Amino acid sequence: MRLTRLFAAIVVLPALFAGTAPTLASSELQPIEIRLVAEAPAGGTALDIAGSDAVLEVEQETLLGLSDFVGVGDVEWTVEGDRRSPGFNVTLTPAGAQAYEQISTDNVGRTLAIIVDGRIVMAAKILDPVRAEGFLLTMQSEAEAQSIAQMLRQALASNE
């Protein structure tokens, strides 16, 4: 089954928050997680945005983590307008899909950060509630996509 982007519009947020200093990301991050982006500086966790020099503050609570995912697809090239990107689908467990729908329903207008290997690979504004069994993650290069997909497959296998 082919999955689509997780939101109707993707908005990468390269801005830094001023004010309360966020804590730096720790090694306690899961291989993949979804968190809300902080609406205002609040001493949350600062994470690098992949492919950028920017940092974004995310809330402390992990909304979806490794145990909410069940599969990682093969790397394929995606086309969006005139942009081609390597990417792969990640599949949620039934409980993860249900939680994802509730999270998107409760947080319309907020921004979610998709965190992989301690870096934000996507920050997307929720425009509408999302009902999906998974979503597509795109990367900067095919080598990066292959490496991250393999790392996530290994993490899922060791989590069983």
Beta strands, then each sheet from edge to edge (+ up, - down):
strand 1: 23-24
strand 2: 32-36
strand 3: 45-48
strand 4: 55-58
strand 5: 69-72
strand 6: 76-80
strand 7: 83-92
strand 8: 111-116
strand 9: 119-125
strand 10: 134-138
sheet 1: 1+ 3+ 4-
sheet 2: 2+ 8- 9+
sheet 3: 5+ 7- 6+
sheet 4: 5+ 7- 10+
end
